[in-house]
Structure formats: structure tokens, C-alpha cells
Amino acid sequence: MNEPGRDERELVRRCREGSEAAYADLVRRHRPRLYTLAYRLVGDRETAEDVVQETFLAAFRQIDKVEPRPSLDPWLNTIALRIAGRAAARQRARPKTSIDQLTLHEAGLGSATYSGSHNGAGLAGRLIETAPLADPQAAAEAAELRGDLAEAVSRLPFKYRAAIVLRHVLELDYAEAARELDIPLNTYKSHLLRATRLLREELADRLGSTDDAFAVARSAPPDPAAVGPAKVGAGLAGSADRH
């Protein structure tokens, strides 16, 4: 059996020796996840591509300083988060184009390029469960609600958006997400809780306003060791229909 991380350590070694094939392999392995992360953070395809390219350039410049432990994922995610944060700050001065808005709404928060254990269901699928429906009208309403959720996430302040994306799109646990954002664990939990509250407030007319629906917004995030991502998503959904 191969030692965990052995392949990536070998890849890093070859990159340090200047192997173009190793560089290409590194990009091939990590680009889908990084593009998904970037796009969910900046909401614009061209900007997301720029973020990914800058991430790899920065990583290659620092390749002598990193050791996969056991994977390069956390290190690359941290670089991408930093670059995406700068890109998002620049975006605030200009509105999204109409095609970007349409794409974001239609896509919900699932991903065509990177799928976690929930097969690309993403945040919309975690907060709003619409189990396979035979009713076309119900399915259309669920799709519209997922689009509304995606737009609501895109309007969150970057630190809250990042908290949501890391937890519900990349499916990281709280400790992993905090490390990749380089913030204390309690700060990350606070950001995630605040983001959840803001989303539920904005979508209250669609999700309902019962005590059950907002229960999660009044409680601390559960311990990820005790409650898995699927159960967290169920809690966030409250009494709403969930996908």
C-alpha cells in the first residue's frame, strides 16, 4: 500500500527539478477544485480563471517551501482564498454583467467541475432538499429556490461567503476551513453562523419563518466530529423543503 501523500510528495519533488510534466499533472489534479472554489467566491467565470492561474503561479514560486501533509489541497486552497479575496474587493466597484447573474442563478451552488461526496449538490442541495420529484412544477420551484440561494450567497460579505463555500461546497470540517482561512476556529464558526443567519433572513419569504426554520440561526454550529455535513445541512434547512 502506498504511503498517504507519497504521490504528491513525488510530484512536488519533480516540480522542484523543473519537470513540465509534473507541473501539468499538478494543475490537472487541482484545477477543478480550485476553479469551483474561485467561481463560488467571485461569481464570474473570467475572474475565477484569473484566480486559478494566479494561484498556480504563486504556488510554483513557493514550491520549494511546501510539503504535502498529506495533500497540497489545504495549501493551494489558502492561496486561492487570498487571491479571490483581493479579486472580490476589486469587484465591489463594478456590477456583475447580466450573463454572470444569469449563470449564477441557473447554476445554483452545485458544481459542474468539482463534486464532493454529495455529487455536486453543493450548498443549495445541502440547505434545500428537493428529493427527486415527479411533479415538474415542484422541481421548477426547487430549481428557482436554488438559484435564489446562489444569488443570496454571492451578495454576502466575502468572509461570510468564504465560510459558507468551504463548509457546504468543498465540504470541509470547521477546523479545516478555519486553517485554510488562517483564522481562529471560533472566528470561523462565528462567520458561518452569521452567514447562515443572513441567508435565512434574505430568503425568509421563500423558506418560511417558523421557529424550527430558524433554530440553527439561534444556536452555535454543532461539533463536526459529532454531526456530519449532511446533518448540518438538514439543520440549516429547518422546516423548509430540502434538496
Summary of the structure (lengths in Angstrom):
residues: 243
radius of gyration: 18.6
end to end distance: 38.0
largest distance: 59.9
contacts: 743
relative contact order: 0.11
helix: 66%
strand: 0%
